[in-house]
Amino acid sequence: MTVQVLRRRFTVDEYYLMAKVGILKEDDRVELIDGEIVEMAPIGRYHASSVDRLTWVLSQRVGQRAILRVQSPIHLGEHSEPQPDISLLRPQDDFYASGHLGPEDVLLLIEVADTSAEYDRRVKLPLYARAGIREFWLVDLTGNEVEVYRQPSSRGYRLILMPSAEDRLAPQVLPDVELTPQDILGS
């Protein structure tokens, strides 16, 4: 006899309700991905310093042209609310206090991966593309490289760039905010 395993997908509203009633604690490192509550990898020293470096560099170069958000949720539909390491968002006077921000508000998402690069490529990358996130950068600390993904579609990103150490890269919507892989990786 075959046993069918059924999964129950949670909505973003149910996810927040679990936090409100104490099922999920404030310091739990989890995110909602395609209806599943996923435990996030611990933040190690190298990962933290890389996120701090990128935050510092971007805050200086972006100024008031975008909101720089660090390790905060992005609403990607009824069943997903990941927490990318860095988000550049369209400026909004109330800093999105009036409601969830969505894919249309995102100028750039950056994931910094120390141990999670394969997970980010296999799970988060397609999620971001399907949601229409216009640009995604994966900072692979283990591989010592930056991957740039643009032109999202339902089947993934159509343009993938692998900048060399000499290249300069910039978010498409802020082309004057140039960074080198060394600015990002610190090496």
HUUR-V842364 format. One record per residue. N is the residue number from 1. PSI is psi as a letter, one per 40 degrees, with the letter a starting at -180 (999 if undefined). Layout:
n;psi
N;PSI
N;PSI
//
This chain:
n;psi
1;h
2;h
3;h
4;h
5;h
6;h
7;i
8;h
9;h
10;i
11;i
12;d
13;d
14;d
15;d
16;d
17;d
18;d
19;d
20;d
21;e
22;e
23;d
24;h
25;i
26;d
27;e
28;h
29;g
30;i
31;i
32;h
33;h
34;f
35;e
36;h
37;h
38;h
39;h
40;i
41;i
42;i
43;h
44;i
45;d
46;d
47;d
48;d
49;d
50;d
51;d
52;d
53;d
54;d
55;d
56;d
57;d
58;d
59;d
60;d
61;d
62;d
63;b
64;e
65;e
66;i
67;h
68;h
69;h
70;h
71;f
72;i
73;i
74;h
75;h
76;f
77;a
78;d
79;e
80;h
81;g
82;i
83;g
84;i
85;d
86;h
87;h
88;h
89;i
90;h
91;i
92;h
93;d
94;e
95;f
96;f
97;d
98;e
99;i
100;i
101;i
102;a
103;d
104;e
105;e
106;h
107;d
108;h
109;i
110;h
111;h
112;h
113;h
114;d
115;e
116;e
117;d
118;d
119;d
120;d
121;d
122;d
123;d
124;d
125;d
126;d
127;d
128;d
129;d
130;d
131;e
132;f
133;h
134;d
135;h
136;h
137;h
138;h
139;h
140;g
141;d
142;d
143;e
144;f
145;i
146;h
147;h
148;h
149;h
150;i
151;g
152;i
153;i
154;e
155;e
156;a
157;h
158;d
159;h
160;h
161;h
162;g
163;i
164;i
165;d
166;e
167;i
168;h
169;i
170;i
171;i
172;d
173;e
174;g
175;e
176;e
177;g
178;h
179;i
180;i
181;d
182;d
183;d
184;d
185;d
186;e
187;999
//
